[in-house]
């Protein structure tokens, strides 16, 4: 339950805009494995996880990369 809350906060911050105020559907599913694989030390700090994922952009799964691209396009 705590992990779900942390990841929900992370994706709310990562993709915040008027259309993504609650996070886009699928963000958690797309990036959760990458967050654990690449940024386990940053969890539970949502801001640190976001920075870590961005720093490892070339190593992210294609699904997670797409979520970052969608978030960047909506800002």
N, C-alpha and C positions, 0 to 999 in steps of 0.2 A: 504494500500500500504506500509506504514512504517513497519507494522508487518511482511509482506511478506519479505521485505528487511532484517529485523533483523533476522528472522528465516533462511533465505538463508545464511546469513553470519555465523550464528551459525553452521549450518550443514556443511558448507564449512570448518570451523575450526575444527569441531568435527571429521570429517572423512577424513581429508586431507591426500592424498597420490597421487601418480601419476595417479592412476586409478580413484580417487575420487576428483580430483582437483576442479570440479564444483559441488560436492555433488552427492550422489547416488540418482537415482530416487526413490521416495517414502519416503525419510528421513523425510521431512516436514510432510507429512500425517501421518506417523507412530508415531512421537513424539510430535507434536503440542499440542494435548489434554493433554498429561502428563506435558508438560512445563507449561501450564496454571493451571493445577490442583495442581501441586506440587511446582512450582517455579515462581509463578506469581510475587513475589516481586523482582525476579532477572531480569525480562524482563524490559528493552530492552538490557541489557548487555549480549551479546552472550557467553562470557567466563563464566560469573557467572551462566547462564542458564545451560551450559554444566556441570559445577562443581556440580550444584544442582541436575541435573538429575543423574549424577554418584553417588552422595551421597544417592539418593533414588532408587537405582537400583532394590532393592527387591520390590518396589512399582510400578515400571513401567509396562505398558501394555506389553504383549508378543511381539507385533509388534515392539515397541520401543526397547525392550531388544535385539531383533534380529538385529536391525540396529546398536546398539552399538557393538554387537558381530561381525558383518560384518566389521565394521570400525576397530576394534581391530585386526582382522585377516589379514587385508590388510596392516598394518603398517610394 
